[in-house]
Amino acid sequence: MLAPTSNKAKFLDRARHLFEQAREKAGQGDLKQAADLIVRGLNYEHRAARLEPQVLKVIKLS
């Protein structure tokens, strides 16, 4: 099983690649394909963010 940081890096690399493809498609005028690629890239960014440890704040009432 891969470490979470390794998975996070892979997800972020995939997102970056999709954003680069989206930029190329937008430059070619294919805005629908560019939008689809952006949404896919955002999904990978979201997945990477979910791998970070969750921090809970406990508030003590005195």
Secondary structure, DSSP 4 states (H G I P E B T S, - for coil): ---HHHHHHHHHHHHHHHHHHHHHHHHTT-HHHHHHHHHHHHHHHHHHHHTSPP--------
